[in-house]
């Protein structure tokens, strides 16, 4: 057995993960420590945390694994620049200094970052090997098909593989520049959202539109094959040679130039979002069908950025193509750090693997946690006013009552989540039954677009009562419909509002008895919770159900727009001061907004400006 440190760095969402004697002991993204969203620098803070959490020193490590092969990636970049030269010169001149100084010398950079104290082997796994390993090895399956889909790794943009026992094997690959992930990112860019962070906004916008451009995409932009592979007409795209994703030819196809960021969203953007979402779902279903066909496995694992498209995941589950689906909760590049470490443990060291029937991700709660003594020290240092409730039952009774009274709660408990979703450790929670809660939380707390839906967290035993979904969804990676019996019959005025160009009017139409989490198409991105994975958060939900009869609440990430999810009690307190949340709960401490020093609007704006927002 061995201690293996996995690292992802320098591209998007740097992270570290530690696997000790086959157990995932820690994993975290660098952004949570530096407070720089999607921080791509070497994850020194995340590494320090993983070592401390695992009670290891650098000298105790047996292997360090990096999540891709930089020389192969450099080869792809050089070939691409040469193929499109002299176009792309500006991009080339921007990229090369970093490559020549850092990325081509990763062993040196890793050794330097580890203080020169690591003297053993560094393993470089393939990018999609890392994704595949992150999906299959923690999964509950002894044998499964593996599907990885993202923008691009070294050359690969999607793979189909098989996992059995303690080994994975990639069987089919799709190559750059043809990429479902880059296609989706190109449309994200065209609709005025930021690439590599705005894709989920596009997915949330899609239900407001009609897929009017689906045939335009299939006819002009891509040649989609029956097996899910696709070839893109690169004359419409500019990501190979420049700093833009699309060009004027792409714009003419959709009736005008790209939307400017932060400008009003038009029906065109809504329809384009619906169209690319429909195409994405079709591609994913075709790829999954082909994966099942060539592997003979109806249990499927997924990773890569596209695997975070929970609408497509829900369609796949309900399609009948597969029996079971496991998606790595940190499906993007951050999860590659974990995949690299697991790849070494199983694939290279040939250690025995016994699949955990409930998966071995431990609820993806793999980050830092804080004792009440540590929290008290931090809160005293920053001058916070608080109440300490030692008895958990009393604490949960108070918090559940505040939620039932339509207060917005910052909930901070246990180990921080690994991956992009808040799963009940660093969450804003609220009453899903409140018609006003979605707009209030978006505008008062998150400072984000009012059209974006909030996710429901639901007790595992109540999932099938509220949603058209069988089984669990612990990682908030599946969208399902709210059951028809909970939907409202809309009045004539409400039906008219659902057609209004102003998204705020549409989003404020209560469509079910859980209006705050029911999206405009009557769907919801659900998270199920249970005692084994979620502990105190599950017990809070049970207390809320005891008080209200409802086993559903809002769960959204504890951060403001452009900021990473909070990591420390101080981060949480800063968020309390900068927003209009009502109550902050940090383990056994309750902090009420009304009891803190009140900031003027100018002070609050200055406070927000101090955050390293994306």
N, C-alpha and C positions, 0 to 999 in steps of 0.2 A: 504494500500500500504506500501511498505517497501524498505529499502536499503540493498542489499545483495551482499556480497563480495564472489566471487568464486575463488578458489585456486587450481592449480595443481602444484605438487612439488615432488622432490626426485627420479624421474624415468627418465624422458626425457622431455626436453622443459618445464621447469617450467614457469608458467604464472599466471596472476591475471586478473579478469574481474569484473566489477561492474554493477549491474542492479539496477536502482533507479526508483521506481514507474513504473516498467515494461519496462523502456527504457534502452537499452544498452548504458551507458554513457562513458565507457572506457574499454579497454582491451589491454594488452601488454605482450610480453614474456620477461623474466628476462634477456635473452642473449643480448637484445638490449642495456641494461644499463651497464651490467658488461663487455660486449664485449667478453664473453666466449661462443662460439657456442654451442647450445643445453644445456645451463647451467641448471643443474637439482637441484641446491640448492634452499632453500626456497626463494620465489620471493619477497623479501623485497622491492627492488627498484620498481618493477612493482606495488606492493600494494600501496606504497607511491604515485606513479603517479596516480593510479586510484582514490584514495581518493582526491588528490588535484584537479584533473580534474573534479570530481563530487562535489566539494565544500563540502566535508564531513570530519569529524574527526572520529577517531576510535570509539569513544563513540556514534557516530550517527548511527553506523551500527546496523541493526536489526537481521541479520543472517550472519554467515560465513559458507560457504559450501565447502567441500573438495571433489575432483572428483573421489575418489574411496574408498574402504573399506580396510584399511591396515590389519586388523586382518584376513580377508578372504584371502588376498594375501599372508600373512605369512603362513597360513594354507596350501596353495598350494605349497609354497616353501619347507616347512618341509616335506610334503608328497612326493614331488618329490625327495628331497635328500634321504629320507629313502628308496624309491623305487629303487634307483640306487646305494645305498651305497655298498661298500666303494668308488666307483667311485664318483667323484665330491667333494671330501673332500677339495681340494684347493679352489674351488668356494664357498663352504659352509663357510670356514674359512674367506674368504674375505667379504662375505655378512653379516654374523651374527653380527659383531660389530656395523655396521651401523643400523641394525634392532633393536638390543637391546638398543642402545643408543638413537636413534632418531625415527625411523619409527613406533615402537610400542607405542610411547608416543606422538602421533600427537597433541592431545588436549593441552598437556603441551607445545609442540614446537610452536604451533600456538599462544597460549597465550603469550609465551615468546617473539616471534617475533613481536607481537602487543603491546609490552611494558607493558603487564599486565593490559591494559586499556579496554580490551574487556571482558565483564562479562556475555554475553548472550549465546545463544545456538549455538553449532557447529554441522552442519549436514554433515554426510558422505553418499554420493550417490554412487551407484554402478558404476564401470568404464564404462560399456557399457550403463548404464542408462544416464550417463553424455554425452557420445557420441550421443546417440539417442536424448536427449533433445537439444543438440547443433545443431542438424540437423533439427529437426522438428519445434521447437518453433519459430526460426527466419524465417522459410520458408514462401513462399507465399500461402501455401495450408491450407484449413480448415480441410482437412482429407487426410492422406497419408500413404503409406507403408514406413517403416523405415528399412534401412539396415546398420548395423555397422560391419566393418571388420577391424581387426588390428592384431598385434602379439598376445598379451594376456593382459587381465585385471587382475581380481582376478582369476577366472577359465575360464571365457568365452573368446573365440577368434573371434566369430562372432555371431550376433543376427539378427533376423527378428522381427520387431514390427509394431505397428500401432499407429498413432497419430490422434486424433480427438478432435477438440475444444481445451480445455486447459489440455488435459491428453494424456499421452503416455502409452503403455503397450507392454512389450516384450513377444513375443509368442513362439519363437523357439531360441535355443541357440546351439552353437558348443563349445566343451570344449578342453582345453589344455590336451595333447601336440599337438593336431591336429589343425593346424592353417595355413590358406593361407598366412597370414602376415609373420609368421615365416618361411614358405617354401620359400617365395620370399626373405626374409632376408638371409636365408641359401645360396641361389644361389648368392645373392649379395656378401656375404663373400667369396664364392668359386671363384668368378670372380675377386677378389682382391679389392673390394670396401668396405668401412666402413659401418658396420651395423648401422641402424637407421639414416644414412645420405646419404648413397651411392645408395639407391634404385632408386632414380630418374636418376642416371647415368646409371644404368642398363636398365631402360626404354628407355633412349635416345640412348643406344647402340643397342637395339633390331632391329631397321630397317636395320642395316648393315648386319644382319645375316639371316639365314633360320631356321625355327623351326624343325631342324633335330632331336632334342632330345625330342620332345613333346611326342611321343609314349613311349619313355624310361621313362619319368617322370610318365606318366599315368599308365604304366605297373608295374614299380618297386617302385616308391616313394610314390604314393598315390592311394587310392581306391576312385574314385570320383563317387558320387551318382547323381541321376537325379535331386535332389533338391538342388544341389550345396554343400552339406556337403561332407566332405572328411575325410578319415582315413589315417594317414601317417605311413609308415613302419619305426619305430624309430631305426631300426638297421643301417640305413644310416646316422643318425643325432646324434649330441653330445651336443645339447644345453640344454638338461635336466640335464646332469651330469657334464658338464665341461665349459671351457672358449672358446671352439671352437664350431662353428655351425655345421660342417660336419666332417666326419671321413674318414679313408682310403677306406672303402667299397664304400662310396659315390664317392670318387675320381676315383676308378677303373671303376665305371659306366660311367664316362665321359673321360676315356682315360688318366688319369694322375693327378698329384697333383694340388692343387689350385694355381691360378696365384698369384704371389707376387705383393703386392701393388706397383704402380708406374712403374712396368715393362711393356714391350710392350704388347699391347692387340692383341691376335691372333684371327684367324677366329673361333677357338673353342669357345672362350668367346662370340663372336658375335652370334654364333649359339645357344649357351646355353641361352643367353639373349633373343633371339627371341623365343626360346622354352618356357621358363618360362612365358614370356609375353603372349604367345598364350594360355597357360594353365590358367593363371590368368584371361584372358578375358572370357574363357569358364566358369570358376567357377563363376565369377561375373554375367554373363548372366543367368546361371542356378539359382543362388540364387535370382536374381531379378525376374525371371519368377515365382519361387515358392512363393516369397513374394507377388506378384500380385495375384497369385492364392488363397492364404490363407487369404488375407486381402480384396480382391475385389477392391483394389485401384490401378489405373494406374499412379497416381502421386507418385513419390518415392523421399525420402530424404536419403542422405548417409553421414556417418562420419566414423572416424577411419582412421588409416594411409593408408590403401589400397585405400580409397576413393580419395587419391591424385594421383592415377594412372589415369591420364587424357586420356590416350589412351583407357583404358577399359571404361572410362566414355563416350567417344565419340562413341565407338562401341555400348554401351548400348542405347544411345540416338537414334542411327540410326537403332537399331535392330527391332523396331516395338513392342517390349515387353511392353514398357511403353509409357505414353503420355508426361510426363514432369519430369525433374530431377532437384533437388536442392542439391548441395553438400556444406556442411559447409566449408567456405574458410580456417578456421583453423581446419582442419579435424583431426589432430594428437592430442597428449596429451595436447598441449596448449589449444586447443578448449574445453577440458574437464572442464577447469575452468569456462568458459562461460556456458557450459551445466549444471554444478552443480548449478550455480546461477539461471539459468532459471528454472531448475527443482523445486527448492524451491519456486520460485515466482508463477509458474502455478500449479504444481502437488501437492505441500504440502499446499500452502496458498490459492489455489482454486481461484486465480484471473482470471477475464475474459480475454480471448484472442481474438483479432481481427487480422486476418492475413493481413499483408501488401502485396498488389498485387506485389510489387517490391522487397519483402523480407525486413526484418528489420535489416540487418547487416550494413547498411549505407556505402555500398561499402567496408566494413571491414577496413575503415579508422578510427580507434579507438584509435590510439596512440598519442604521444606528438606532438605538433606543436609549432612554434616559431614566435614571432612578429619580424618585421623588426628592431625594437629597440634592442631586445635581440640578434638578429643576428649580428647587427653592433658592439655591445659590444664584442661578442665572436671573430669576425673577427679582430677587432682592437687589442684585447689581444694577438692573435697568430701571428700578423704581416702580415696579408694577404693583398694583393693588389686587389682592387675591383672597380667596377663601379656600381652605384645605379641608376636604371631606375624606376621612380615612376609610370609612365604611363604603365598600363598593356598591352595595345595594342602595344605600341612601344617595350616593353620587348619581347612579343611573336613574333613579327615580326623579331627581331634580332635573337632569339633562333631558330625559324623555318628556317631562312636563313642559320644558322650555320649547322643545321642538313642536309639541302639540299646540303651543300658543303662538305658532308661526314666527318664532325667533330663528335667526340664522346663526348656526353654531359652527365654530372652528373646532374640529375634533382631532386631537393629537394623542395617540396611544400606541405603545408597543413599538415594534421594529418598522422602520420606514419601508415603503414599497420599492421594489426594483422593477423598472419599466415605466411606461408613460402614464399608466392609470393610477388614480387614487383608489385604494381598495379597502379603506376603512382604518388606516393608520394615520394618514395625513389628509383628512377630508373636510370639506364643508358639507354639513348635513342640514336638511330642512324637511318640512312637511310636504309630502307629495300630493296631499289632498287640497293644498291651497292653490286657488286659481291665479293668484298674483305672484307666487313664489318664483317662477321661472324668470320673469322680467326683472323682479327685484334683485335676485341673486346675480343676474347678468350685469345689471347696470350699477347696483350699489356695491357689489362685492368684487366681481370678476373684471369689471370695466371692459367688457367685451361685447361683441355683436349680439343684439337681442334675439336674433333668429336661432341661435344655437341651443340645442336641447340639452337637458340634464338627464343623467342616468338614474334609474331606480336601483336601490339595493333592497333585496327581498330575502326574507328567511327561506332557506332551502325548502322547507316543508310547504311553503305557500306559493312557490313558483307557478305551479300548474293551475292554481286558483286564479291568478291574475293574468298570466301570459300564455300565449300559444307556444309553449316550449316545454319539452320533456327533459328531465335530468337537470344537471347543475350548470352553472356558468360563473365560476368563482373569480374569473379574471376580467370580466366586463368586456368580452370579446365577441359577443353574439347579440344581434338585434332580433327581436321577436315582436309580434303584434300583441297589443293589449287585447284580452279576450272580448268578444262582442258584447257580452252581458254587462261589461263595465263601461261601455261607450254611451255617450249622450246623443239624443236626437237634437240636431242643431236647428235653431230657429232660422227663419228666413233672413233676418239681419245677420246672424252668425255665418250663414252660408255665403252671404254677400261679402262679408269681411274676409272669408277664406280666399276670395278672388282678388282682394285689394293688392295693388302693387307695393303698398307699405307692409313690409314683413312684420312690423310690430303689431299690426292689427291681426294678421294671421296667427301669430304665435300666441296672442292673448285670448284666442277663442278656446274655451275649455271643452275639450273633446271627450273627456272620460271622467270618472270619479277620482282619477289620479291625474288632474290636469297638468301639474308641474313637470311630469315626466313623460307625458304622451305627446309624441311628435306630430307634425301636421298630417302624416300618413298613418296615424294611430299605432306607430311602432315605438319601441323603447330599447335602449342598449342596456341590457339588464346584467346585474351582478347578483348572484346568489351567495348567501353566507351561511356558514355552519360553525358549530362550536369548535371543531377540531382545528380548522384553519384560522378562525377569526376571533376566538376567545371573547374578550370584553366587548368588542363591537357587536358580536352576535347577541350577547346578553343585554346590551342596550336596546337592540331591536326587539328582543322579546319583552322588555319592560315597556317599550313604546306600544307594542301590540296589546299588552295587558291594559294599558291606560286608554287606548283608542280603538282597539279591535282591528287595527290595520297593521299588517306586517311588512309595509313598504315605506321607505323614506327616499329622499333625494340624497345622492352621493356624488359629489364633484370634487375635483382636485383642490387642495388647500394652497392656493396661490392666486395672485392677480394676473391679468393678461400680460404675457411676455416674461413672466418670472417663473423660475423652476418651482416645483413643489417644495414646500418648506421642509427643512431638515431638523433644525434645532428649536428649542423653546424660544430663543431670541428671535429667530426668523418668524415664528408664529406670532409673537407679540408685536413685531413690526407690522405684520399684516393686519392685526387687530387695530392698531393705531391708524393705519393708512386707509382703511375701508370702513364701511358702515355695518360690519357684522355686529351682532348683539352680544354674543357670549363666546369666550374661548375656554376650552377644556383641555388642559395639559396633564395627562395622567389623572392624579387626584386633586388637581388645582382647578378652580373655577375663577375666571377673570371676566368681569362684566364691563362692557364698553363704558357704561355710565359711571363706573367707579374710577376710571382712569383719568389722567390729566387730559382735558379736552384740547384738541389742536384746532387752530383756526384753519380755514380753507387754504390759506397760503402755506401754513406749516405742513398741512397734510399733503399739498402738492409737492412741497420740497421733500417730504418724507418719501413719497412715491418716486420722485426724481432720483433719490439716492439708490433705488434698486437698480441693478444691472439688467434692465429690461431688454428683451429681444427686439 
